[in-house]
Amino acid sequence: MRHLTTFALAGAFTLVATSAAAAPTERSAERFAEKHFESIVLDHIEGDDPSNYHLTESRAISFGSLHEVMIAAQSCYSSDEMCTFVSSKEYVSAVLQDGEPRNVIGTYEQEPGLFAFSTFGYGQELATALSDVSGSLVHSASENAWFDYEGKTLTALTTDAKRFIGGDTITLEMYQKRLVETRSNTQSSAEDALTSGSSDVQTKEPKSYWMLGLALLAGLPLGYLLYRRRANK
């Protein structure tokens, strides 16, 4: 069993490496968007149910401005430090079909100076809101919340963002307090769950199985893109 697991794990990592090597990359986010965004969207239109992506079968595809996605730095989770935002190394753009915003597509810096496909599917609500961004695009992933940050004020761009801050806008200071409170509550809940369940539950899964699962999951997006490329040749 140990040899079988080792073989499977090696095969999984080989799949990830092969898919990564086959997936298209470019030297800048702008270059990747220019060369690959359209073909990726058309792959989804032709190979899947377009309605799953808020699309129709129309091939009249264009894109909005490319926005760098910013995230809260670690300082934002401490009430004793000044909250700042740092790059997530992802860049996103609205997907327009027949001139109407439908969804969002992105590219990310896979390694220094090398950009690859990140995601297609942040949703129509964000796609519509991206045209209104005048400052920095901020994403709070745990709350799936998107904001326009400008002049020490964050403006909610999506319903989840409005729900998180309890309104349309929030100051940077109040936003930081909300992040600190949310993290504190999350950590308390996790500790309570760990304490209550530790006496009843024992993990029997070998670590190698967990690593195998992680490797397979990591390769799925790249493997999918490789499959789409071959299918359309």
N, C-alpha and C positions, 0 to 999 in steps of 0.2 A: 504493500500500500504506500509506503514511504517513497519508493522509486516511481510509482505511478503518479503520485502527487507532484514530485519533482519534475517529471516529464511534462505533465500538464501545465505546470507553472511556467516552465521554460517555453512551452509552445505559446502560451498566452502572451508572454512578454515579446516573443518573436512576432506575433500578430500585431501587437501594438507598435513595435518598431517598424514593421513593414508598412502598416497603414500610415504611420507618421511620415515615413519617407515618401510615400506615394501622394499624400495630400499636398495641394498647391500651397506655396508660400511666396511671400514677396518681402522686399526690403523696407517697406513703409506701409502704414495703414492705408494711406491714400492710394498707393499703387495696388494694394490687394483689392480695395473696393472697386477701383476702376476696371481691373482685369477679371474679377471673379464673382462679384455680387450678382450680376445679372444671370450668369449661367447657373449659380446655385439656386436662385429663385425659380428659374425656368425648369430646373430639374425637379423641384417640388411640385410645380404645376403639372408637368407632364407625367410624373411617376407616382404621385399620390393623389388623394382627394384634396383639391385646392381649398375647399371650404374649411378644412382643418386649420388653415393658416389665414383665414379671413380673406381668401382670394377667390377669383373666378378662373375660367380657363383662358382669359385674355392674356396675350403676350406683350401688351403695351406696358412695359415695366420701366420705371425710372426711380431715382433715389434722391432723398433730401440731403442736407448738409451732414457731414461726418462729425460726430461729437465725441470728445474724449470723456470717458466715464470716470468720475471721481468718487472716492469712498472716504469714510471717516478714518482718520489716523488713530492710532492707539491713544493719543492724548485726549481724544473726545470721550473716552470711557473713564476718565478720571476727573473728578470735580476740582482737583488741585492744579490742573494743567490747562493750557489754552487749546481749544479745539481747532484743528486744521484738517484740510482734506488733501489726499494724495491720489495719484493716478492708479487706477486698477489695471492699467495697461490694456484695456479694452476700448474699442471705438465702435460706435453704433450709428446707424443711419435708418431713417424711415424708408420703408418700401412703398412706393406709389404705384398703383395700378389704374390705368386710365386717368391719371392725375389725382387720384384719391389715396390718402394714407391707409394702408392695410395692415402692415406689420413692421417689425424691426429686425434688422440683420446686423451682425457685428463681426469684427476681426480683433484678434488680440496678439500681443507680443509673446510669441511662444518661447523665444529666447532672444537675447539682446540683438536687435536689428533684424529680426525675422518674424514676420507676421503671418498668421494662419486664420482659418475660419473658426469663429467662436460659437455663434448661435444664430438661429433664425426662429423667432417666436416670442418676443417680449410682449406682443399684443398690439391690437389696434388702438387702444386708448393711449398708450405711450407714443405710438407712431403719429397720432394726431397732435399730441402735445409737443413733440420735438420742434415743431415749427415756431413755437412760442419761446423757446429757450434763448435768453439773451445773455446769461451769465455762464456759470459752470453747471454741467449736468452731474448731479449727485445721486448715487444709488445706495440705499440701505437694504442689502440683500435679505437679511433675516426677516424684514417686514415687507419685502417686495415693494418698497416705496421709492419713488423717483421725485427729485426736486430740481428746481432751478435756483442756484445759489448766486446771489448778487447783493453786494452792499451789506453784508452781515445779516441778510434775511434769506430764508429758504421759502420758496413758493411751491406748494404741492402740485405735481403734474398728473397724478393718478389718484384714483379712489382710495387705494391702500395707503397712499401718502397722507391724504386728508384724514383718514381714520387714525393713523399713527400719531399725528400731531394735534388732532382734534380741531381742525379748521383748514383754512386755505394757506395761511402763512405763519411763520414762526421765526423768532430771532435765533441767532446762532447760540446764544447763551441758553435759551430755553430748550433748544434742540439737544444740546449737550446734556442738560439735566434729564431729558427724556431717554437718551441713550444710556446714561448711567443707571437710571432706575430700571430700565428694561433688562440690562445685563445683570443687575443685582437680583431681580426677580427670577430670571432664568436660572442663574446659578443656585439660588435657594431651592427652586423646584427640582433641579437635577440632584442636588444633595439629599433632599427629602426622599426622592424616588430611590436613590442608591441605598440609603439607610434602611428604608422599609423593605426593599427587595433583596438585600444581600444575604439574609438568613434563609431565604426560600429558593433562590435561583443560583444554580452553578453552571458556568459555561463549560461545555464539553467539546466545543468545536476546536479542532487543532488550528493553530495560528496560520499554518500553511494554507488551509482552506480559505481563510479570510483574505490572505494575500492573493490567492488565485482569483477570488471573486472581484477584488479591487482591480486587478490587472485586466480582467475581461471587461469590466465596466468602463475603465479608462480607454479601452480601444474601440468601444462602440461608435462614438461620433465619427472618428477618423475612418473606421472600417466602412461605415455607412456612406461616407462621402466617396471613398474609393469605389464602392459598389455602384453608386450613381454614375460616376464617371465612365466606368466600363460599360454599363448598360446603355449609355447614350452614344457610344462610339460606333 
